[in-house]
Amino acid sequence: MPAQPSGEQAPPDGGLPEAATSRLGAAPFGVYVHVPFCTTRCGYCDFNTYTAAELGTGPGASRSEWADAVVSEWSLARKVLGGRRPPIDTVFIGGGTPTLLAPQDLCRVLDVLADDPGLAPDVEVSVEANPETLTAQSLAALRAGGVNRLSMGMQSASEHVLRVLDRVHTAGRVARSVADARAAGFSSLSLDVIYGTPGESLRDWQHTLDVLVDLGPDHVSAYALIVEPGTRLAARVARGEVAAPDDDTMAAMYEIADDRLAAEGLHWYEISSWARGEQQRSRHNWHYWRDTDWWGLGPGAHSHVGGVRWWNVKHPADWAARLAAGRSPAAAREVLDAPTRRTERIMLGLRTVDGAQVSDVQAALGVALQDRIDEAVRDGLVEASGLVHGRVVLTRRGRLLADAVTLRMT
């Protein structure tokens, strides 16, 4: 599990500078809710997640107490935001495995958010789910409780790939869960897949894409496998039990996915994201990429309001104990200066189909701007047509080399 970033001490009451809250409502406002629980820990995962055996049954570690603590944290958020609380445009409940919890716990949190400051009329409410935790009854309860978007972890359609990833569902379970979700009334369904798993061939990946498109998702997230330090997969790679992902193979897999999904009417709008039209994009994630405001609830959750970014303590028991004592669970925070925010806008914008603003890149590069952009166009990394509209937009080759292009543009 990665270490928390460093930062300045956050105030015990969670208060924010006037400059941060004064513009609330000028941009969409979202809420992220973190559920840290998993049945088992996947070997590649370095997210802030815990199994029951790791947590025990102490205060804050029990699934039964999670919703109470989230409600307490939202009460604190309401005080900090005061009368400037804007309607909530998006809610994303992620993890971990949110659907390990009873639907009524998740829906209780939604009810509290809807009460004050209220939800936008067209609010997007997403819940992440693993197929093995879903039933027809739980999906119907989530839909009735206000969840209108489901993001399901498919990962692969090949059993041997799922085993390397330590996923506990079978490939066929996804199809049943998709059918149950559609029957429950979900008209916005995303499937997440991973490519580059040790032992996964191009043929395996093509099979996964075949199965995926047959399931008819409205949105697809396809992530290159990253071997994160400290994970079980990293240890297996270090011991030589499995091979490290191959960059050339993963690049080929990305191009295969981009072509196949586009042929099925799913078009890229962010490096790892494809949607069946703008209405099916993840609006919550889009707000992240456009540098808007959101409040993160739950252990380890990150937040951003008006240029102030903070993150909660990671362990659920510590998080809950601080809330029980009437204190903010924030571990630390940082106040972002203008150059840092600009760099982040460029970095995040380049990941998207809209690209980064030329004016931001100009401010970062100064007189070197034209040479850098001309060079990127010549190298096939940046679309020349986007520049006409004041945007720096990556080509597909540029997407594959996004980190290197970002360094050139900042």
C-alpha positions as CSV (number, residue, x, y, z in Angstrom):
1,M,0.0,0.0,0.0
2,P,1.6,3.3,-1.0
3,A,2.6,5.9,1.6
4,Q,0.5,9.0,2.1
5,P,1.9,12.1,0.5
6,S,3.5,14.7,2.7
7,G,1.9,18.0,3.5
8,E,1.1,20.6,6.1
9,Q,-0.9,19.8,9.2
10,A,-4.6,19.9,8.7
11,P,-6.7,21.9,11.3
12,P,-8.5,19.6,13.8
13,D,-11.9,21.1,12.8
14,G,-11.2,20.6,9.0
15,G,-11.6,24.3,8.3
16,L,-10.7,25.7,4.9
17,P,-9.3,29.1,4.0
18,E,-11.9,31.7,2.8
19,A,-10.2,31.8,-0.6
20,A,-10.9,28.1,-1.1
21,T,-14.6,28.2,-0.2
22,S,-15.5,31.6,-1.8
23,R,-15.9,30.2,-5.3
24,L,-17.9,27.1,-4.3
25,G,-20.6,26.5,-6.8
26,A,-18.7,28.1,-9.7
27,A,-17.8,24.5,-10.8
28,P,-19.6,21.2,-10.4
29,F,-19.3,19.7,-6.9
30,G,-18.9,15.9,-6.3
31,V,-18.6,13.5,-3.4
32,Y,-16.4,10.5,-3.3
33,V,-17.2,7.8,-0.7
34,H,-14.5,5.2,0.1
35,V,-15.5,1.7,1.2
36,P,-12.2,0.0,2.4
37,F,-13.5,-3.6,2.7
38,C,-12.6,-6.6,0.5
39,T,-13.2,-10.3,0.8
40,T,-9.6,-11.0,-0.3
41,R,-6.8,-8.7,-1.4
42,C,-5.9,-9.1,-5.1
43,G,-2.2,-9.6,-5.7
44,Y,-1.9,-6.5,-7.9
45,C,-3.8,-4.0,-5.8
46,D,-2.2,-1.3,-3.7
47,F,-5.5,0.6,-2.9
48,N,-6.4,1.4,0.7
49,T,-8.3,-1.8,1.3
50,Y,-8.5,-4.4,4.1
51,T,-9.9,-7.9,4.6
52,A,-11.9,-8.8,7.7
53,A,-8.9,-10.7,9.1
54,E,-6.6,-7.6,8.7
55,L,-9.1,-5.3,10.5
56,G,-10.5,-7.4,13.3
57,T,-13.6,-6.2,15.1
58,G,-12.5,-3.1,16.9
59,P,-14.2,0.3,16.6
60,G,-14.3,1.6,13.1
61,A,-13.1,-1.7,11.7
62,S,-16.5,-3.3,11.5
63,R,-18.6,-3.1,8.3
64,S,-21.6,-2.5,10.4
65,E,-20.2,0.8,11.7
66,W,-19.0,2.2,8.4
67,A,-22.2,4.0,7.5
68,D,-22.4,5.7,10.9
69,A,-18.8,7.0,10.5
70,V,-19.5,8.3,7.0
71,V,-22.5,10.2,8.1
72,S,-20.4,11.7,10.9
73,E,-17.8,12.9,8.4
74,W,-20.5,14.4,6.2
75,S,-21.8,16.4,9.2
76,L,-18.3,17.8,9.6
77,A,-18.1,18.6,5.9
78,R,-21.4,20.5,6.1
79,K,-20.0,22.7,8.9
80,V,-16.8,23.4,6.9
81,L,-18.7,24.3,3.7
82,G,-21.3,26.3,5.5
83,G,-24.1,28.0,3.6
84,R,-22.0,27.8,0.4
85,R,-22.7,24.1,0.0
86,P,-23.7,23.6,-3.7
87,P,-25.9,20.8,-4.9
88,I,-24.0,17.6,-5.4
89,D,-23.6,16.9,-9.1
90,T,-21.9,13.5,-8.8
91,V,-21.5,10.8,-6.2
92,F,-19.0,7.9,-6.6
93,I,-18.9,5.1,-4.1
94,G,-15.6,3.2,-4.7
95,G,-13.3,0.9,-2.9
96,G,-12.4,-1.7,-2.0
97,T,-15.7,-3.5,-2.7
98,P,-18.7,-1.3,-1.9
99,T,-21.1,-4.1,-2.7
100,L,-19.8,-6.2,0.2
101,L,-22.0,-3.9,2.3
102,A,-25.7,-4.2,2.5
103,P,-27.5,-2.0,-0.1
104,Q,-29.3,-0.2,2.7
105,D,-25.9,1.1,4.1
106,L,-25.0,2.6,0.8
107,C,-28.4,4.0,0.3
108,R,-28.4,5.5,3.8
109,V,-25.4,7.6,2.8
110,L,-27.1,8.7,-0.4
111,D,-30.2,9.7,1.7
112,V,-28.0,11.9,3.9
113,L,-26.3,13.6,0.9
114,A,-29.7,14.2,-0.7
115,D,-31.0,15.9,2.5
116,D,-28.4,18.6,2.7
117,P,-27.2,20.3,0.4
118,G,-29.2,18.1,-1.9
119,L,-28.5,16.4,-5.2
120,A,-28.6,18.0,-8.6
121,P,-31.8,17.0,-10.6
122,D,-29.6,14.9,-13.0
123,V,-27.1,13.7,-10.4
124,E,-24.9,10.8,-11.4
125,V,-24.6,8.2,-8.7
126,S,-22.0,5.5,-9.4
127,V,-21.2,2.4,-7.4
128,E,-18.2,0.1,-8.0
129,A,-19.0,-3.6,-7.8
130,N,-17.4,-7.0,-8.1
131,P,-19.6,-9.6,-9.9
132,E,-19.5,-12.2,-7.1
133,T,-21.0,-9.7,-4.6
134,L,-24.0,-8.9,-6.7
135,T,-27.5,-10.5,-6.7
136,A,-30.7,-9.6,-8.5
137,Q,-32.1,-8.5,-5.2
138,S,-29.1,-6.3,-4.2
139,L,-29.0,-4.6,-7.6
140,A,-32.7,-3.9,-7.5
141,A,-32.3,-2.3,-4.0
142,L,-29.4,-0.2,-5.2
143,R,-31.3,1.1,-8.2
144,A,-34.4,1.8,-6.1
145,G,-32.1,3.7,-3.6
146,G,-30.9,6.1,-6.2
147,V,-27.8,4.5,-7.7
148,N,-28.0,5.0,-11.5
149,R,-24.6,4.0,-12.7
150,L,-22.8,0.7,-12.1
151,S,-19.0,0.1,-12.6
152,M,-18.3,-3.6,-12.5
153,G,-14.8,-5.2,-12.3
154,M,-14.7,-7.8,-15.1
155,Q,-10.9,-7.6,-15.5
156,S,-10.7,-10.6,-17.9
157,A,-12.7,-13.3,-19.7
158,S,-9.8,-15.8,-19.4
159,E,-9.8,-18.0,-16.3
160,H,-6.0,-18.3,-16.1
161,V,-5.7,-14.5,-16.2
162,L,-8.2,-14.1,-13.4
163,R,-6.2,-16.5,-11.3
164,V,-3.0,-14.6,-11.8
165,L,-4.9,-11.4,-10.7
166,D,-6.3,-13.3,-7.7
167,R,-9.8,-12.5,-8.8
168,V,-12.4,-14.9,-7.2
169,H,-15.2,-14.6,-9.7
170,T,-15.4,-16.9,-12.8
171,A,-15.5,-15.4,-16.3
172,G,-19.2,-16.5,-16.7
173,R,-20.3,-14.7,-13.6
174,V,-20.0,-11.3,-15.2
175,A,-22.6,-12.1,-17.9
176,R,-25.1,-13.0,-15.2
177,S,-24.5,-9.9,-13.2
178,V,-24.8,-7.7,-16.3
179,A,-28.2,-9.3,-17.1
180,D,-29.3,-8.8,-13.5
181,A,-28.2,-5.1,-13.6
182,R,-30.1,-4.5,-16.8
183,A,-33.2,-6.2,-15.3
184,A,-32.9,-3.9,-12.3
185,G,-33.1,-0.9,-14.5
186,F,-29.4,0.2,-14.9
187,S,-29.1,2.0,-18.2
188,S,-25.5,3.1,-17.5
189,L,-23.2,0.2,-17.0
190,S,-19.4,0.3,-17.1
191,L,-17.1,-2.7,-17.3
192,D,-13.5,-2.5,-16.1
193,V,-10.8,-4.7,-17.6
194,I,-7.0,-5.0,-17.2
195,Y,-4.5,-5.8,-19.9
196,G,-0.8,-6.9,-19.7
197,T,-1.2,-9.6,-17.0
198,P,1.7,-12.0,-16.8
199,G,0.8,-14.9,-19.1
200,E,-1.9,-13.0,-21.0
201,S,-1.5,-13.4,-24.7
202,L,-2.8,-11.2,-27.5
203,R,-5.3,-13.9,-28.2
204,D,-6.5,-13.9,-24.6
205,W,-6.9,-10.1,-24.7
206,Q,-8.9,-10.4,-28.0
207,H,-11.1,-13.0,-26.3
208,T,-11.8,-10.7,-23.4
209,L,-12.7,-7.9,-25.8
210,D,-15.0,-10.2,-27.7
211,V,-16.9,-11.2,-24.5
212,L,-16.9,-7.6,-23.3
213,V,-18.5,-6.1,-26.4
214,D,-21.1,-9.0,-26.5
215,L,-22.2,-7.8,-23.1
216,G,-23.1,-4.4,-24.5
217,P,-21.6,-2.1,-21.9
218,D,-22.2,1.7,-22.1
219,H,-18.7,2.5,-20.9
220,V,-15.4,0.6,-20.7
221,S,-12.3,1.3,-18.5
222,A,-9.2,-0.6,-19.7
223,Y,-6.2,-0.3,-17.5
224,A,-2.6,-1.4,-18.2
225,L,-1.4,-3.6,-15.4
226,I,1.1,-1.8,-13.2
227,V,3.2,-3.9,-10.8
228,E,3.1,-1.7,-7.7
229,P,5.9,-1.9,-5.1
230,G,4.8,-3.8,-2.0
231,T,2.1,-5.9,-3.6
232,R,2.0,-9.6,-3.8
233,L,2.4,-9.5,-7.6
234,A,5.5,-7.4,-7.2
235,A,7.0,-10.1,-4.9
236,R,6.1,-12.8,-7.4
237,V,7.8,-10.9,-10.2
238,A,10.9,-10.3,-8.1
239,R,11.1,-14.0,-7.4
240,G,10.8,-14.9,-11.0
241,E,7.5,-16.8,-10.6
242,V,5.8,-14.6,-13.2
243,A,7.2,-12.3,-15.9
244,A,6.9,-8.6,-15.6
245,P,4.4,-7.0,-18.1
246,D,5.9,-6.3,-21.5
247,D,5.6,-2.7,-22.7
248,D,5.5,-3.5,-26.4
249,T,2.8,-6.1,-25.8
250,M,0.7,-3.7,-23.7
251,A,1.0,-1.1,-26.4
252,A,-0.3,-3.6,-28.9
253,M,-3.1,-4.5,-26.6
254,Y,-4.1,-0.8,-26.2
255,E,-4.3,-0.3,-29.9
256,I,-6.3,-3.5,-30.4
257,A,-8.8,-2.3,-27.7
258,D,-9.0,1.2,-29.1
259,D,-9.8,-0.1,-32.6
260,R,-12.3,-2.8,-31.4
261,L,-14.2,-0.5,-29.0
262,A,-14.4,2.3,-31.6
263,A,-15.9,-0.2,-34.1
264,E,-18.6,-1.0,-31.5
265,G,-19.5,2.6,-31.0
266,L,-17.4,3.1,-27.8
267,H,-15.0,6.1,-28.3
268,W,-12.1,7.2,-26.1
269,Y,-12.5,10.3,-24.1
270,E,-9.7,9.7,-21.6
271,I,-6.6,7.5,-22.0
272,S,-8.2,4.5,-20.2
273,S,-11.8,5.3,-20.8
274,W,-14.3,4.7,-23.7
275,A,-18.0,5.6,-23.7
276,R,-21.0,5.2,-26.0
277,G,-21.6,8.9,-26.4
278,E,-20.9,11.8,-24.1
279,Q,-23.9,11.0,-21.9
280,Q,-22.3,7.7,-20.9
281,R,-19.0,9.2,-19.9
282,S,-18.1,9.0,-16.2
283,R,-19.1,12.6,-15.2
284,H,-17.5,12.2,-11.8
285,N,-14.1,11.2,-13.2
286,W,-14.5,13.9,-15.8
287,H,-14.8,16.5,-13.1
288,Y,-11.5,15.2,-11.6
289,W,-9.8,15.7,-14.9
290,R,-11.2,19.2,-15.2
291,D,-9.9,20.3,-11.8
292,T,-13.3,20.9,-10.1
293,D,-14.2,20.5,-6.4
294,W,-15.1,17.3,-4.5
295,W,-15.2,16.1,-0.9
296,G,-13.8,12.6,-0.2
297,L,-15.5,10.6,2.7
298,G,-13.9,7.5,4.2
299,P,-10.5,6.3,5.3
300,G,-7.7,7.4,2.9
301,A,-10.1,9.5,0.8
302,H,-8.7,12.6,-0.9
303,S,-10.6,15.9,-1.4
304,H,-10.1,19.1,-3.2
305,V,-11.8,22.5,-2.8
306,G,-10.7,25.7,-4.3
307,G,-7.0,24.8,-4.6
308,V,-6.7,23.1,-1.2
309,R,-6.2,19.3,-1.3
310,W,-6.3,17.0,1.7
311,W,-6.4,13.3,2.5
312,N,-7.8,11.3,5.3
313,V,-5.9,8.9,7.6
314,K,-5.8,5.5,6.0
315,H,-6.7,3.0,8.7
316,P,-10.5,2.7,9.2
317,A,-10.1,2.5,13.0
318,D,-8.0,5.6,13.2
319,W,-10.5,7.4,10.8
320,A,-13.5,6.4,12.9
321,A,-11.8,7.3,16.2
322,R,-11.0,10.8,15.0
323,L,-14.6,11.3,14.0
324,A,-15.9,9.9,17.2
325,A,-13.7,12.5,19.1
326,G,-15.2,15.3,17.0
327,R,-12.0,15.8,15.0
328,S,-11.4,16.0,11.3
329,P,-10.0,12.7,9.9
330,A,-7.6,14.6,7.6
331,A,-4.0,13.4,7.9
332,A,-2.5,16.4,6.1
333,R,-3.2,18.9,3.4
334,E,-1.5,21.2,0.8
335,V,-2.5,24.6,-0.6
336,L,-1.7,24.5,-4.3
337,D,-0.1,27.5,-5.8
338,A,-1.0,28.8,-9.3
339,P,1.9,27.1,-11.1
340,T,1.1,23.8,-9.5
341,R,-2.5,24.0,-10.4
342,R,-1.6,24.9,-14.0
343,T,0.8,22.0,-14.3
344,E,-1.9,19.6,-13.0
345,R,-4.5,21.1,-15.5
346,I,-2.0,20.3,-18.3
347,M,-1.2,16.8,-17.0
348,L,-4.9,15.9,-16.5
349,G,-6.1,17.7,-19.7
350,L,-3.7,15.8,-21.9
351,R,-5.3,12.6,-20.7
352,T,-8.6,13.6,-22.3
353,V,-10.1,14.0,-25.7
354,D,-10.4,17.8,-25.1
355,G,-6.7,18.1,-24.4
356,A,-4.9,20.9,-22.5
357,Q,-5.3,24.6,-23.1
358,V,-2.6,26.1,-25.3
359,S,-2.7,29.1,-22.9
360,D,-1.7,26.9,-20.0
361,V,1.1,25.3,-21.9
362,Q,2.2,28.8,-23.1
363,A,2.4,29.9,-19.5
364,A,4.5,26.9,-18.6
365,L,6.9,26.9,-21.5
366,G,7.1,30.6,-22.4
367,V,9.2,31.2,-25.5
368,A,9.9,27.5,-25.9
369,L,6.2,26.8,-26.7
370,Q,6.2,26.8,-30.5
371,D,9.3,24.6,-30.8
372,R,8.0,22.1,-28.3
373,I,4.6,21.9,-30.0
374,D,6.1,21.7,-33.5
375,E,8.3,18.9,-32.4
376,A,5.4,17.0,-30.8
377,V,3.4,17.3,-34.0
378,R,6.3,16.1,-36.1
379,D,6.8,13.1,-33.8
380,G,3.1,12.2,-34.2
381,L,2.3,12.8,-30.6
382,V,-0.1,15.8,-30.9
383,E,-3.0,16.5,-33.3
384,A,-2.3,19.5,-35.4
385,S,-6.0,20.1,-35.8
386,G,-6.5,20.6,-32.1
387,L,-4.1,23.5,-32.0
388,V,-6.5,25.5,-34.3
389,H,-9.0,25.4,-31.4
390,G,-6.5,26.4,-28.8
391,R,-6.1,22.8,-27.4
392,V,-3.2,20.4,-27.3
393,V,-4.7,17.0,-28.0
394,L,-2.8,13.7,-28.0
395,T,-2.8,11.3,-31.0
396,R,-3.1,7.6,-30.1
397,R,0.7,7.4,-30.2
398,G,0.8,10.3,-27.9
399,R,-1.6,8.6,-25.5
400,L,0.8,5.6,-25.3
401,L,3.6,8.0,-24.4
402,A,1.5,10.4,-22.3
403,D,3.9,10.8,-19.4
404,A,6.8,11.7,-21.8
405,V,4.6,14.2,-23.6
406,T,3.5,15.8,-20.4
407,L,7.1,16.4,-19.4
408,R,7.6,18.2,-22.8
409,M,4.6,20.4,-22.2
410,T,5.3,21.5,-18.6
